[in-house]
């Protein structure tokens, strides 16, 4: 959705439903004024099309190459993945 669309329809919400068989998630468009559940945080989802963007790999290398203050390999991996997620969460929607 775009900001202009949200300005026209401020009470509309879109929610991703659980997929059963397909690799696509169905979307539920709600026109209710009252929201029965709190908004969910946007999930991180890597998109293979990001690899075609010339800015992606250099930025990914830069983020992954930042030093980590830990000697535990699992901690190092988790910290690097969190950094990657923090930067690229939403990146795809701004670039693509």
Biopython code that builds the backbone (N, CA, C, O; Angstrom):
import numpy as np
from Bio.PDB.StructureBuilder import StructureBuilder

atoms = [
    (1, "UNK", "N", (0.848, -1.181, 0.000)),
    (1, "UNK", "CA", (0.000, 0.000, 0.000)),
    (1, "UNK", "C", (0.886, 1.234, 0.000)),
    (1, "UNK", "O", (2.000, 1.217, 0.524)),
    (2, "UNK", "N", (0.395, 2.267, -0.572)),
    (2, "UNK", "CA", (1.136, 3.523, -0.590)),
    (2, "UNK", "C", (0.537, 4.467, 0.459)),
    (2, "UNK", "O", (-0.555, 4.233, 0.977)),
    (3, "UNK", "N", (1.274, 5.530, 0.755)),
    (3, "UNK", "CA", (0.783, 6.505, 1.727)),
    (3, "UNK", "C", (-0.476, 7.196, 1.218)),
    (3, "UNK", "O", (-1.389, 7.464, 2.000)),
    (4, "UNK", "N", (-0.540, 7.488, -0.077)),
    (4, "UNK", "CA", (-1.729, 8.147, -0.626)),
    (4, "UNK", "C", (-2.951, 7.233, -0.518)),
    (4, "UNK", "O", (-4.060, 7.700, -0.262)),
    (5, "UNK", "N", (-2.740, 5.924, -0.716)),
    (5, "UNK", "CA", (-3.832, 4.962, -0.593)),
    (5, "UNK", "C", (-4.301, 4.912, 0.849)),
    (5, "UNK", "O", (-5.503, 4.878, 1.113)),
    (6, "UNK", "N", (-3.357, 4.907, 1.787)),
    (6, "UNK", "CA", (-3.711, 4.876, 3.206)),
    (6, "UNK", "C", (-4.418, 6.153, 3.632)),
    (6, "UNK", "O", (-5.272, 6.118, 4.518)),
    (7, "UNK", "N", (-4.076, 7.279, 3.016)),
    (7, "UNK", "CA", (-4.774, 8.535, 3.321)),
    (7, "UNK", "C", (-6.234, 8.470, 2.871)),
    (7, "UNK", "O", (-7.119, 8.997, 3.544)),
    (8, "UNK", "N", (-6.481, 7.821, 1.729)),
    (8, "UNK", "CA", (-7.846, 7.693, 1.226)),
    (8, "UNK", "C", (-8.671, 6.698, 2.038)),
    (8, "UNK", "O", (-9.875, 6.880, 2.214)),
    (9, "UNK", "N", (-8.019, 5.648, 2.530)),
    (9, "UNK", "CA", (-8.708, 4.586, 3.261)),
    (9, "UNK", "C", (-7.994, 4.320, 4.592)),
    (9, "UNK", "O", (-7.329, 3.293, 4.738)),
    (10, "UNK", "N", (-8.123, 5.231, 5.562)),
    (10, "UNK", "CA", (-7.354, 5.109, 6.805)),
    (10, "UNK", "C", (-7.759, 3.935, 7.701)),
    (10, "UNK", "O", (-6.963, 3.510, 8.538)),
    (11, "UNK", "N", (-8.961, 3.409, 7.547)),
    (11, "UNK", "CA", (-9.422, 2.337, 8.420)),
    (11, "UNK", "C", (-9.202, 0.952, 7.846)),
    (11, "UNK", "O", (-9.522, -0.048, 8.489)),
    (12, "UNK", "N", (-8.663, 0.887, 6.649)),
    (12, "UNK", "CA", (-8.432, -0.397, 5.995)),
    (12, "UNK", "C", (-7.129, -0.998, 6.508)),
    (12, "UNK", "O", (-6.146, -0.289, 6.725)),
    (13, "UNK", "N", (-7.137, -2.307, 6.697)),
    (13, "UNK", "CA", (-5.909, -2.995, 7.083)),
    (13, "UNK", "C", (-5.755, -4.234, 6.206)),
    (13, "UNK", "O", (-6.736, -4.812, 5.737)),
    (14, "UNK", "N", (-4.510, -4.624, 5.999)),
    (14, "UNK", "CA", (-4.200, -5.819, 5.229)),
    (14, "UNK", "C", (-3.382, -6.723, 6.129)),
    (14, "UNK", "O", (-2.425, -6.290, 6.771)),
    (15, "UNK", "N", (-3.779, -8.002, 6.166)),
    (15, "UNK", "CA", (-3.084, -8.957, 7.011)),
    (15, "UNK", "C", (-2.717, -10.184, 6.189)),
    (15, "UNK", "O", (-3.511, -10.668, 5.381)),
    (16, "UNK", "N", (-1.511, -10.676, 6.404)),
    (16, "UNK", "CA", (-1.047, -11.883, 5.731)),
    (16, "UNK", "C", (-1.574, -13.093, 6.484)),
    (16, "UNK", "O", (-1.405, -13.198, 7.699)),
    (17, "UNK", "N", (-2.213, -14.004, 5.762)),
    (17, "UNK", "CA", (-2.729, -15.226, 6.369)),
    (17, "UNK", "C", (-1.726, -16.356, 6.194)),
    (17, "UNK", "O", (-0.784, -16.253, 5.408)),
    (18, "UNK", "N", (-1.938, -17.419, 6.927)),
    (18, "UNK", "CA", (-1.056, -18.581, 6.856)),
    (18, "UNK", "C", (-1.272, -19.292, 5.524)),
    (18, "UNK", "O", (-2.407, -19.477, 5.086)),
    (19, "UNK", "N", (-0.189, -19.683, 4.894)),
    (19, "UNK", "CA", (-0.307, -20.405, 3.627)),
    (19, "UNK", "C", (-0.421, -21.895, 3.907)),
    (19, "UNK", "O", (0.207, -22.418, 4.828)),
    (20, "UNK", "N", (-1.223, -22.564, 3.108)),
    (20, "UNK", "CA", (-1.419, -23.996, 3.295)),
    (20, "UNK", "C", (-0.597, -24.809, 2.303)),
    (20, "UNK", "O", (0.251, -25.606, 2.704)),
    (21, "UNK", "N", (-0.838, -24.615, 1.040)),
    (21, "UNK", "CA", (-0.194, -25.428, 0.018)),
    (21, "UNK", "C", (0.741, -24.582, -0.849)),
    (21, "UNK", "O", (1.875, -24.979, -1.115)),
    (22, "UNK", "N", (0.276, -23.456, -1.273)),
    (22, "UNK", "CA", (1.031, -22.598, -2.182)),
    (22, "UNK", "C", (2.223, -21.962, -1.478)),
    (22, "UNK", "O", (2.297, -21.957, -0.249)),
    (23, "UNK", "N", (3.158, -21.424, -2.266)),
    (23, "UNK", "CA", (4.268, -20.693, -1.674)),
    (23, "UNK", "C", (3.933, -19.204, -1.544)),
    (23, "UNK", "O", (4.800, -18.396, -1.211)),
    (24, "UNK", "N", (2.680, -18.850, -1.805)),
    (24, "UNK", "CA", (2.204, -17.480, -1.646)),
    (24, "UNK", "C", (1.276, -17.407, -0.443)),
    (24, "UNK", "O", (0.558, -18.361, -0.142)),
    (25, "UNK", "N", (1.296, -16.265, 0.243)),
    (25, "UNK", "CA", (0.408, -16.068, 1.375)),
    (25, "UNK", "C", (-0.835, -15.311, 0.919)),
    (25, "UNK", "O", (-0.719, -14.296, 0.232)),
    (26, "UNK", "N", (-2.028, -15.790, 1.291)),
    (26, "UNK", "CA", (-3.227, -15.011, 0.986)),
    (26, "UNK", "C", (-3.271, -13.766, 1.863)),
    (26, "UNK", "O", (-2.769, -13.768, 2.987)),
    (27, "UNK", "N", (-3.868, -12.717, 1.346)),
    (27, "UNK", "CA", (-3.993, -11.465, 2.090)),
    (27, "UNK", "C", (-5.446, -11.242, 2.466)),
    (27, "UNK", "O", (-6.349, -11.518, 1.675)),
    (28, "UNK", "N", (-5.669, -10.744, 3.668)),
    (28, "UNK", "CA", (-7.016, -10.439, 4.137)),
    (28, "UNK", "C", (-7.142, -8.919, 4.239)),
    (28, "UNK", "O", (-6.430, -8.274, 5.009)),
    (29, "UNK", "N", (-8.041, -8.371, 3.464)),
    (29, "UNK", "CA", (-8.305, -6.939, 3.463)),
    (29, "UNK", "C", (-9.490, -6.691, 4.374)),
    (29, "UNK", "O", (-10.572, -7.233, 4.146)),
    (30, "UNK", "N", (-9.301, -5.878, 5.405)),
    (30, "UNK", "CA", (-10.353, -5.616, 6.379)),
    (30, "UNK", "C", (-10.797, -4.167, 6.276)),
    (30, "UNK", "O", (-9.978, -3.249, 6.236)),
    (31, "UNK", "N", (-12.115, -3.980, 6.232)),
    (31, "UNK", "CA", (-12.674, -2.630, 6.146)),
    (31, "UNK", "C", (-13.258, -2.174, 7.471)),
    (31, "UNK", "O", (-13.888, -1.119, 7.536)),
    (32, "UNK", "N", (-13.058, -2.951, 8.529)),
    (32, "UNK", "CA", (-13.621, -2.632, 9.840)),
    (32, "UNK", "C", (-12.948, -1.397, 10.436)),
    (32, "UNK", "O", (-11.752, -1.166, 10.261)),
    (33, "UNK", "N", (-13.756, -0.619, 11.144)),
    (33, "UNK", "CA", (-13.220, 0.546, 11.836)),
    (33, "UNK", "C", (-12.520, 0.133, 13.127)),
    (33, "UNK", "O", (-11.567, 0.780, 13.560)),
    (34, "UNK", "N", (-12.999, -0.945, 13.734)),
    (34, "UNK", "CA", (-12.382, -1.386, 14.989)),
    (34, "UNK", "C", (-11.404, -2.523, 14.701)),
    (34, "UNK", "O", (-11.731, -3.493, 14.018)),
    (35, "UNK", "N", (-10.237, -2.379, 15.225)),
    (35, "UNK", "CA", (-9.226, -3.416, 15.057)),
    (35, "UNK", "C", (-9.303, -4.329, 16.268)),
    (35, "UNK", "O", (-9.163, -3.880, 17.406)),
    (36, "UNK", "N", (-9.525, -5.608, 16.017)),
    (36, "UNK", "CA", (-9.700, -6.544, 17.117)),
    (36, "UNK", "C", (-8.374, -7.067, 17.655)),
    (36, "UNK", "O", (-8.332, -7.582, 18.772)),
    (37, "UNK", "N", (-7.308, -6.951, 16.903)),
    (37, "UNK", "CA", (-6.007, -7.409, 17.381)),
    (37, "UNK", "C", (-4.961, -6.323, 17.139)),
    (37, "UNK", "O", (-5.085, -5.545, 16.192)),
    (38, "UNK", "N", (-3.948, -6.265, 17.974)),
    (38, "UNK", "CA", (-2.921, -5.236, 17.810)),
    (38, "UNK", "C", (-2.136, -5.467, 16.516)),
    (38, "UNK", "O", (-1.997, -6.605, 16.067)),
    (39, "UNK", "N", (-1.624, -4.388, 15.917)),
    (39, "UNK", "CA", (-0.844, -4.561, 14.692)),
    (39, "UNK", "C", (0.410, -5.384, 14.951)),
    (39, "UNK", "O", (1.056, -5.247, 15.990)),
    (40, "UNK", "N", (0.741, -6.231, 14.002)),
    (40, "UNK", "CA", (1.917, -7.077, 14.141)),
    (40, "UNK", "C", (3.118, -6.392, 13.526)),
    (40, "UNK", "O", (2.991, -5.595, 12.597)),
    (41, "UNK", "N", (4.295, -6.717, 14.061)),
    (41, "UNK", "CA", (5.520, -6.199, 13.483)),
    (41, "UNK", "C", (5.721, -6.815, 12.109)),
    (41, "UNK", "O", (5.367, -7.971, 11.878)),
    (42, "UNK", "N", (6.282, -6.050, 11.217)),
    (42, "UNK", "CA", (6.547, -6.551, 9.885)),
    (42, "UNK", "C", (7.627, -7.626, 9.956)),
    (42, "UNK", "O", (8.697, -7.411, 10.525)),
    (43, "UNK", "N", (7.331, -8.780, 9.373)),
    (43, "UNK", "CA", (8.287, -9.881, 9.384)),
    (43, "UNK", "C", (9.414, -9.605, 8.398)),
    (43, "UNK", "O", (9.226, -8.926, 7.388)),
    (44, "UNK", "N", (10.586, -10.145, 8.712)),
    (44, "UNK", "CA", (11.705, -10.047, 7.791)),
    (44, "UNK", "C", (11.625, -11.197, 6.803)),
    (44, "UNK", "O", (11.462, -12.352, 7.198)),
    (45, "UNK", "N", (11.736, -10.889, 5.546)),
    (45, "UNK", "CA", (11.693, -11.916, 4.520)),
    (45, "UNK", "C", (12.704, -11.548, 3.430)),
    (45, "UNK", "O", (12.567, -10.526, 2.758)),
    (46, "UNK", "N", (13.709, -12.391, 3.270)),
    (46, "UNK", "CA", (14.722, -12.160, 2.239)),
    (46, "UNK", "C", (14.104, -12.415, 0.877)),
    (46, "UNK", "O", (13.421, -13.418, 0.673)),
    (47, "UNK", "N", (14.346, -11.506, -0.054)),
    (47, "UNK", "CA", (13.825, -11.646, -1.410)),
    (47, "UNK", "C", (14.992, -11.869, -2.365)),
    (47, "UNK", "O", (15.923, -11.065, -2.406)),
    (48, "UNK", "N", (14.946, -12.939, -3.121)),
    (48, "UNK", "CA", (16.031, -13.298, -4.031)),
    (48, "UNK", "C", (16.297, -12.189, -5.059)),
    (48, "UNK", "O", (17.412, -12.080, -5.571)),
    (49, "UNK", "N", (15.293, -11.373, -5.363)),
    (49, "UNK", "CA", (15.479, -10.286, -6.340)),
    (49, "UNK", "C", (16.447, -9.216, -5.836)),
    (49, "UNK", "O", (16.971, -8.440, -6.634)),
    (50, "UNK", "N", (16.691, -9.164, -4.531)),
    (50, "UNK", "CA", (17.650, -8.196, -3.994)),
    (50, "UNK", "C", (19.036, -8.427, -4.579)),
    (50, "UNK", "O", (19.815, -7.485, -4.727)),
    (51, "UNK", "N", (19.345, -9.674, -4.911)),
    (51, "UNK", "CA", (20.674, -9.991, -5.441)),
    (51, "UNK", "C", (20.937, -9.312, -6.776)),
    (51, "UNK", "O", (22.093, -9.140, -7.163)),
    (52, "UNK", "N", (19.888, -8.927, -7.482)),
    (52, "UNK", "CA", (20.061, -8.247, -8.760)),
    (52, "UNK", "C", (20.365, -6.754, -8.594)),
    (52, "UNK", "O", (20.743, -6.086, -9.556)),
    (53, "UNK", "N", (20.200, -6.239, -7.388)),
    (53, "UNK", "CA", (20.477, -4.824, -7.128)),
    (53, "UNK", "C", (21.965, -4.649, -6.839)),
    (53, "UNK", "O", (22.525, -5.343, -5.990)),
    (54, "UNK", "N", (22.599, -3.721, -7.548)),
    (54, "UNK", "CA", (24.049, -3.524, -7.410)),
    (54, "UNK", "C", (24.461, -3.006, -6.035)),
    (54, "UNK", "O", (25.635, -3.105, -5.676)),
    (55, "UNK", "N", (23.536, -2.460, -5.262)),
    (55, "UNK", "CA", (23.854, -1.928, -3.932)),
    (55, "UNK", "C", (23.788, -2.996, -2.843)),
    (55, "UNK", "O", (24.331, -2.810, -1.754)),
    (56, "UNK", "N", (23.120, -4.118, -3.137)),
    (56, "UNK", "CA", (22.873, -5.112, -2.098)),
    (56, "UNK", "C", (24.146, -5.787, -1.587)),
    (56, "UNK", "O", (24.426, -5.740, -0.389)),
    (57, "UNK", "N", (24.912, -6.408, -2.468)),
    (57, "UNK", "CA", (26.086, -7.180, -2.023)),
    (57, "UNK", "C", (27.134, -6.327, -1.303)),
    (57, "UNK", "O", (27.641, -6.748, -0.263)),
    (58, "UNK", "N", (27.478, -5.136, -1.826)),
    (58, "UNK", "CA", (28.446, -4.317, -1.071)),
    (58, "UNK", "C", (27.952, -3.959, 0.340)),
    (58, "UNK", "O", (28.730, -3.972, 1.294)),
    (59, "UNK", "N", (26.664, -3.643, 0.465)),
    (59, "UNK", "CA", (26.126, -3.293, 1.783)),
    (59, "UNK", "C", (26.085, -4.519, 2.691)),
    (59, "UNK", "O", (26.388, -4.422, 3.880)),
    (60, "UNK", "N", (25.710, -5.677, 2.132)),
    (60, "UNK", "CA", (25.680, -6.913, 2.919)),
    (60, "UNK", "C", (27.087, -7.259, 3.419)),
    (60, "UNK", "O", (27.254, -7.660, 4.571)),
    (61, "UNK", "N", (28.095, -7.105, 2.558)),
    (61, "UNK", "CA", (29.479, -7.378, 2.973)),
    (61, "UNK", "C", (29.918, -6.419, 4.083)),
    (61, "UNK", "O", (30.576, -6.817, 5.044)),
    (62, "UNK", "N", (29.540, -5.155, 3.930)),
    (62, "UNK", "CA", (29.901, -4.149, 4.932)),
    (62, "UNK", "C", (29.280, -4.497, 6.292)),
    (62, "UNK", "O", (29.960, -4.456, 7.317)),
    (63, "UNK", "N", (28.010, -4.834, 6.294)),
    (63, "UNK", "CA", (27.321, -5.177, 7.545)),
    (63, "UNK", "C", (27.917, -6.444, 8.143)),
    (63, "UNK", "O", (28.175, -6.499, 9.345)),
    (64, "UNK", "N", (28.138, -7.457, 7.319)),
    (64, "UNK", "CA", (28.650, -8.742, 7.804)),
    (64, "UNK", "C", (30.088, -8.605, 8.318)),
    (64, "UNK", "O", (30.497, -9.330, 9.225)),
    (65, "UNK", "N", (30.847, -7.678, 7.741)),
    (65, "UNK", "CA", (32.247, -7.510, 8.112)),
    (65, "UNK", "C", (32.489, -6.700, 9.373)),
    (65, "UNK", "O", (33.628, -6.609, 9.833)),
    (66, "UNK", "N", (31.446, -6.109, 9.942)),
    (66, "UNK", "CA", (31.616, -5.320, 11.162)),
    (66, "UNK", "C", (32.054, -6.228, 12.303)),
    (66, "UNK", "O", (31.561, -7.349, 12.425)),
    (67, "UNK", "N", (32.974, -5.756, 13.138)),
    (67, "UNK", "CA", (33.471, -6.602, 14.231)),
    (67, "UNK", "C", (32.394, -6.900, 15.283)),
    (67, "UNK", "O", (31.466, -6.119, 15.494)),
    (68, "UNK", "N", (32.553, -8.047, 15.926)),
    (68, "UNK", "CA", (31.632, -8.484, 16.981)),
    (68, "UNK", "C", (32.450, -8.771, 18.227)),
    (68, "UNK", "O", (33.482, -9.437, 18.156)),
    (69, "UNK", "N", (31.994, -8.270, 19.369)),
    (69, "UNK", "CA", (32.705, -8.483, 20.634)),
    (69, "UNK", "C", (32.224, -9.757, 21.311)),
    (69, "UNK", "O", (31.525, -9.710, 22.323)),
    (70, "UNK", "N", (32.604, -10.892, 20.745)),
    (70, "UNK", "CA", (32.270, -12.185, 21.329)),
    (70, "UNK", "C", (33.208, -13.232, 20.751)),
    (70, "UNK", "O", (33.705, -13.085, 19.635)),
    (71, "UNK", "N", (33.444, -14.282, 21.514)),
    (71, "UNK", "CA", (34.255, -15.406, 21.038)),
    (71, "UNK", "C", (33.396, -16.625, 20.724)),
    (71, "UNK", "O", (33.881, -17.600, 20.150)),
    (72, "UNK", "N", (32.120, -16.569, 21.101)),
    (72, "UNK", "CA", (31.213, -17.684, 20.872)),
    (72, "UNK", "C", (30.677, -17.618, 19.437)),
    (72, "UNK", "O", (30.043, -16.630, 19.066)),
    (73, "UNK", "N", (30.920, -18.645, 18.633)),
    (73, "UNK", "CA", (30.478, -18.625, 17.230)),
    (73, "UNK", "C", (28.967, -18.416, 17.064)),
    (73, "UNK", "O", (28.540, -17.746, 16.125)),
    (74, "UNK", "N", (28.161, -18.979, 17.959)),
    (74, "UNK", "CA", (26.699, -18.807, 17.867)),
    (74, "UNK", "C", (26.319, -17.358, 18.140)),
    (74, "UNK", "O", (25.467, -16.798, 17.450)),
    (75, "UNK", "N", (26.951, -16.745, 19.148)),
    (75, "UNK", "CA", (26.691, -15.331, 19.432)),
    (75, "UNK", "C", (27.091, -14.463, 18.242)),
    (75, "UNK", "O", (26.362, -13.546, 17.863)),
    (76, "UNK", "N", (28.232, -14.749, 17.664)),
    (76, "UNK", "CA", (28.717, -13.975, 16.511)),
    (76, "UNK", "C", (27.716, -14.069, 15.368)),
    (76, "UNK", "O", (27.360, -13.056, 14.766)),
    (77, "UNK", "N", (27.265, -15.280, 15.071)),
    (77, "UNK", "CA", (26.294, -15.477, 13.992)),
    (77, "UNK", "C", (24.998, -14.731, 14.286)),
    (77, "UNK", "O", (24.467, -14.046, 13.412)),
    (78, "UNK", "N", (24.484, -14.856, 15.504)),
    (78, "UNK", "CA", (23.238, -14.177, 15.870)),
    (78, "UNK", "C", (23.354, -12.665, 15.769)),
    (78, "UNK", "O", (22.444, -12.007, 15.264)),
    (79, "UNK", "N", (24.443, -12.116, 16.234)),
    (79, "UNK", "CA", (24.646, -10.659, 16.173)),
    (79, "UNK", "C", (24.711, -10.194, 14.724)),
    (79, "UNK", "O", (24.099, -9.187, 14.369)),
    (80, "UNK", "N", (25.448, -10.921, 13.885)),
    (80, "UNK", "CA", (25.564, -10.549, 12.473)),
    (80, "UNK", "C", (24.213, -10.645, 11.761)),
    (80, "UNK", "O", (23.870, -9.782, 10.953)),
    (81, "UNK", "N", (23.452, -11.693, 12.061)),
    (81, "UNK", "CA", (22.131, -11.837, 11.446)),
    (81, "UNK", "C", (21.176, -10.735, 11.899)),
    (81, "UNK", "O", (20.389, -10.228, 11.100)),
    (82, "UNK", "N", (21.243, -10.362, 13.181)),
    (82, "UNK", "CA", (20.390, -9.273, 13.677)),
    (82, "UNK", "C", (20.741, -7.953, 13.009)),
    (82, "UNK", "O", (19.848, -7.175, 12.677)),
    (83, "UNK", "N", (22.026, -7.689, 12.806)),
    (83, "UNK", "CA", (22.452, -6.469, 12.109)),
    (83, "UNK", "C", (21.933, -6.465, 10.674)),
    (83, "UNK", "O", (21.412, -5.466, 10.179)),
    (84, "UNK", "N", (22.094, -7.620, 10.023)),
    (84, "UNK", "CA", (21.629, -7.760, 8.641)),
    (84, "UNK", "C", (20.121, -7.501, 8.570)),
    (84, "UNK", "O", (19.651, -6.742, 7.723)),
    (85, "UNK", "N", (19.378, -8.140, 9.467)),
    (85, "UNK", "CA", (17.928, -7.981, 9.488)),
    (85, "UNK", "C", (17.527, -6.536, 9.771)),
    (85, "UNK", "O", (16.633, -6.001, 9.116)),
    (86, "UNK", "N", (18.178, -5.910, 10.733)),
    (86, "UNK", "CA", (17.849, -4.531, 11.103)),
    (86, "UNK", "C", (17.995, -3.593, 9.907)),
    (86, "UNK", "O", (17.160, -2.714, 9.693)),
    (87, "UNK", "N", (19.065, -3.785, 9.130)),
    (87, "UNK", "CA", (19.283, -2.903, 7.991)),
    (87, "UNK", "C", (18.334, -3.221, 6.838)),
    (87, "UNK", "O", (17.716, -2.322, 6.268)),
    (88, "UNK", "N", (18.222, -4.505, 6.499)),
    (88, "UNK", "CA", (17.487, -4.874, 5.292)),
    (88, "UNK", "C", (15.983, -5.036, 5.496)),
    (88, "UNK", "O", (15.248, -5.181, 4.520)),
    (89, "UNK", "N", (15.511, -5.015, 6.739)),
    (89, "UNK", "CA", (14.078, -5.076, 6.970)),
    (89, "UNK", "C", (13.456, -3.784, 6.428)),
    (89, "UNK", "O", (13.768, -2.691, 6.901)),
    (90, "UNK", "N", (12.612, -3.916, 5.474)),
    (90, "UNK", "CA", (12.025, -2.742, 4.837)),
    (90, "UNK", "C", (12.806, -2.218, 3.653)),
    (90, "UNK", "O", (12.274, -1.447, 2.853)),
    (91, "UNK", "N", (14.070, -2.626, 3.525)),
    (91, "UNK", "CA", (14.922, -2.156, 2.416)),
    (91, "UNK", "C", (14.297, -2.512, 1.073)),
    (91, "UNK", "O", (14.253, -1.687, 0.160)),
    (92, "UNK", "N", (13.819, -3.732, 0.963)),
    (92, "UNK", "CA", (13.226, -4.184, -0.297)),
    (92, "UNK", "C", (12.023, -3.366, -0.720)),
    (92, "UNK", "O", (11.831, -3.107, -1.908)),
    (93, "UNK", "N", (11.217, -2.959, 0.237)),
    (93, "UNK", "CA", (10.018, -2.176, -0.117)),
    (93, "UNK", "C", (10.381, -0.760, -0.542)),
    (93, "UNK", "O", (9.611, -0.115, -1.253)),
    (94, "UNK", "N", (11.542, -0.267, -0.117)),
    (94, "UNK", "CA", (11.973, 1.062, -0.531)),
    (94, "UNK", "C", (12.707, 1.041, -1.867)),
    (94, "UNK", "O", (12.651, 2.012, -2.621)),
    (95, "UNK", "N", (13.392, -0.053, -2.162)),
    (95, "UNK", "CA", (14.199, -0.136, -3.368)),
    (95, "UNK", "C", (13.415, -0.729, -4.522)),
    (95, "UNK", "O", (13.568, -0.283, -5.659)),
    (96, "UNK", "N", (12.573, -1.730, -4.257)),
    (96, "UNK", "CA", (11.843, -2.419, -5.325)),
    (96, "UNK", "C", (10.413, -1.973, -5.406)),
    (96, "UNK", "O", (9.663, -2.458, -6.253)),
]
sb = StructureBuilder()
sb.init_structure("model")
sb.init_model(0)
sb.init_chain("A")
sb.init_seg("    ")
for serial, (resi, resn, name, xyz) in enumerate(atoms, 1):
    if name == "N":
        sb.init_residue(resn, " ", resi, " ")
    sb.init_atom(name, np.array(xyz, "f"), 0.0, 1.0, " ", f" {name:<3s}", serial, name[0])
structure = sb.get_structure()
